[in-house]
Structures are given as structure tokens and as C-alpha cells.
Amino acid sequence: MELQLTRPICFFDLETTGINVAKDRIVEISVLKIYPNGNKESKTWLVNPEMPIPKHASDVHGITDEKVANEPTFKELSKEIYNLIKDSDLAGYNSDRFDIPLLAEEMLRADVDFDMKNRVSVDVQTIFHKKEQRTLSAAYKFYCDKNLNDAHSAEADAVATYEVLLSQIERYHDLENDIKFLADFTTRKQMADFAGFIIFDEDGEEIFSFGKHKGKKVEQILEEEPGYFGWLLNADFPLYTKKVLTGIKLRKLNNKLA
């Protein structure tokens, strides 16, 4: 079977220096682009993260400082990667909580204005966890009856994720072969930023999901406690979260001036 698409979708996977979205960097990215006519395009890049790769990370994905020493930086690759994915929806395994937030950080550091406003994302891990509660390697074996021999190779993981989604659609009759449906199905909560520090309440207004103002409206706090905005911008939050906060503050200011 093939996915029913109205626009391309890019299955992608990252190997990184760690799991801190704000601080860690990409060392490998692989993209498998599926077109509505069924054509496929695949591209993998090794990336110089411009920081040492911790041993515990290298032990997982096998990528060392020496292996990427002469590879381009993400900034040097950013436009090529963006041009490949800019017209596409995105899909991955745990991508909503990790890969997309970290990719957004790298894009913003490279001065590429990345966002998800005109696209949706499908997190294959969420489907798996809602249905079976397993890992990617187990998912690949369970759904495709194949062994993921190159686990933690970005290319192998991206391809496996695509194949798992196809098998999930075939197995579960309540899953529609429709990217918008799958995106809605895999959305855990409505987030204003990728990392989930700012979410939407039942009225569609942005609220904080953490800290002393958890559950409070962002606009209200930024107006009542302007120093909190400055603290957030200088603290160790993802760049995209700061971008969203700045947008909310500017929106409030423009509404006052209107």
C-alpha cells in the first residue's frame, strides 16, 4: 500500500549529541520524502555539531568527533535541508517531542525561520504507544516482521518509521490513510511551541505549562509581570519558545495600539 497524500511528507530522524533540545546539536539527519504520486527521495547528512560529542552519545549511534570533523556544520547545510522539507508535512518516531523541537532550534540558530504553521506532523511512536506500548525496534519487528539491524542509524530509523506507519494503517482499521487524521491522532496536546512550555487552553489561548505560573494565561502574566518576560528570554529555554513568547508580547502590544 501507499500513503494517501495531498502533499509530500518527510519522514526524518536525527542523531544528536544528547537529548537537551535547547543545548544539544545534530550530528546526523536523514530525510525520506514521499510524494503524492508515490515517488521517494532520500538524503542523509553527517553534521559537524561544533561541540564535542559525549561518549555516551557516540556509544548509542556510533558517530564520533573524528567522524564528523570534516563534515559541514548545520548552518552550512540548513538551506539545503530546508528546501527539501519546506513544502512537506513531517513524520518521525518521537518526533513531536524531540526531533521537530531540536530541528527547529538548529534552523533558528542558522537564521532559517522554521515553523509548523502550514503543515502537520505525524508521530509514529504515539500510534505505537497508544496501540502496543513498545520501542522502535520492537515496532519494526511487530508490524513489519523485520529486525532493525542498524538501529540508531538515522537513515535506517527513518526508513523503518515509514514502513511501520504503513503497517499500522493496514493493521488498525480505525486509522484513516489521511495525514491530517494521523496528525490529529498523534497529537498529545495542543502546543504553541514545539517543546510544550506554552500550550493552549480549552478556549484556544496560550497558557504556561510549567513553573510558578503554570496554567495561567501568557498574555496576562507578561502584562502583570514584565520582568518575567525578560527572565524567560535570558534563561535556558529553546529559541522557538522565546520566538513564540515574543510573538505573543508583540500581538498584545499591537492590539493595544489598534
N, C-alpha and C positions, 0 to 999 in steps of 0.2 A: 504494500500500500504506500501511498504518498500523502503527505500533509496537504490539506486543502488550504491554499494560501491566496490572499488577495494582494499581498506584497511580500517581498523577501523576508526571511527570518534568519538571523545569525546565531548559531549555537557556538558558544565560546567558553574557553576555560583558561584560567590563569594559574601559573606557578609563581610564588612570591617569596619575599624574604621573611614573611611572618603573617600574622593574622590581625594586626592593628591597621584598620582602614586608613587612619589619619597619618600614620608614620611609615608603614611598610611599602615596598615597591615591587613592581612586576619584574620577574626575570624571564618569563616565557609567556607568550599569549598565542593561542591557536583559535582560528575562526573558521567555522564551516558554514558557508552561506548557501541556503536553499532558496531557489527561485520558484515563483508560482508555476512555471512550466516544467518543474522537476529537475532542472539543471542544478548542478552543485559546483561550488568554488571553495577551495580550501587554501588557507595560508597560515603559516606558523612563523613566529619571530622569536629569536632569543634576544634578550634585552639586558643591557648593562644598567644595573639599578643605581649606580653611582653611590653605593654604600656596600659594606661587607655583607656577604650572605652568611647568616649564622649556620653553624654546623648542624643544628637540629633541623633546619630547613633543608639544607643540602642532603641530609640523610633521608628525607622524605622524597624529594623529587630528583636528586642526583645532579643538580646544577650547582657548580662551584664558582668561586670568584674567577678562577683561571679560565673556565669555560666561556664566561661572558666578558672577559677583559677587553676583547677587541670588537665586541658587538656594539651596535648603535644604542644610544640612550632612548628612553621612551619619547622624549621631546623630539628627537630626530625622526622617530617612526610615527609620531602622533597623527600627522595629516594623512599618511597612507592608511593607517588603521581606521581613522575616522571616515575617510572616503569609502572604505569597504562596508562600514556598518551604518552610515548615516541615513540610508533610505529603508532601513530594516527594523523589524521587531527583534527582540533579543530573547535568547533562551539559554539556560545553563543548569547546573546542578548546585544548589545552594546559592544561586546567582543573585537572588533578590537581597540576601542578607550579607553577601561578601563580594562576589565578583563585580557586580554592577557598581556598588558603592566605591570599591577600590579603583575600578576603571575610571569612574567619574573624577576621582581625586587626581589620578595621573593626567587625565585630559585637561583639567583645570590648571594644574601646575604647568602644563605645556601651552597654556593660553588658548585652548580649544574650548569653546563654550558648549559643553556637552550637557544635555538634559534628556528627559524621557517624556516630554510633553506631548509629542505627536507619535508616540509608539507605545507598545505594550511589552510586557515581559512574561515569559512562562518559566517557572521554576520547577524543573522535573523532580527535584528532591521532595518538594511539597506533595506532589501527586503520590510519589512512592511512600512517603511517611503517612499520608492520610489513608493509604490503601494497605501497606505492608510493614512499615517501620523497619527499614534496612539501610545499608550503605550502598554507594555506587557500584562497587564490585559485586555485592550480593544482588543488587538490582539487575545488573547486566547478566548474571547467571540465572536469576529467577525469571526475568522476562524474555531474554534472548537465548538462554541456554548456552552462553559463551563465557569463557574465562577472560577477565580483564588483565592480561599478562603485563601490559605496560601502564598499570595504574600510576597516577601522578606524573604521567607524561601528558602535557596539555593537549596534544593532538589526539592521543588515544582516548582521553577523558571526554573531549568534545564530541568525537565520533560516537562513543559509547552512549553519551547522553542523548544524542539524536536518535539512535536505534532504540533506546529504552522508551523514549516518548512514543515512537511509532507502535511499539509493542503494547504500551499502556493503553493507547487508543483502541487497539484491536481487542484487548482483554476486557476492558471495562466499558460496557455498552452505554453507561450514563455519561461518559466523557465524549463530548462532541468534537469532531475533527474540525475545529474552528479556533483560531489563535486567540480571538477576543474571549471566547468561553474559557479556554485553558488559562489565559492570563487572570481572569476573574477567579477561577477555581484555585489557582496557586497563590493568590494574594492573601496574606495573613491578616494584615490590617492596612488601612489607608494611610500612607505616609507622605508628608510634604517633602521630606528629604530622604535620601537613599538609606541613611544609617538608622532612621527611626527615632531620632531625638525629637522630631516635630511630627505630630500625627494630626489627623483630622477628627473632630468630634462628630456626633450624630447630626449636627447642623452644618457640617462641612467647613467649620472654622478651625484654624490651626491652634493646637494646644501643645504644651510641653509634655513629654513623656518621661521626664527624669527630674531629679533634684528637688529643691525646696518648692519649686513652682509646678510640680507635676500635676497635670490635669487642668491647669489654668490657661486661659487664652493668651497667646503670644502677644497680640496687639495690646492687650490690657497691661501686661507686665512691662512691655517696652515703653509704654507711656507713663506708667506709675513709677517705674524704677529704671530710668535711663542708664544708670551706671551698670546695670545687669547686661545690657547690650554690649557695652564696651568690654566687660569681662568675658563674655562669650566669644567675641571676635579675637581676643588675645589668648584665650585658653586653647587647650589641645583638642579642638573639635575638627571634624572633616571640613575641607574647604567648601564642599557643596552645602553643608548645613549652614555655614556662615553666609553663603550666597543667598540661601532661602530666607534667612533672618533679615539680611539687608533688603531683600525684595519686599518683605512684609513691612519693614520700617518705612521704606520709600512709598509704598502703597498707602500707608496710613497718612504720611505727610501730604501726598498728592490729594487724598480725599479731603484733608483739611483746607487745602488751597483752592479746591474746586468750588 
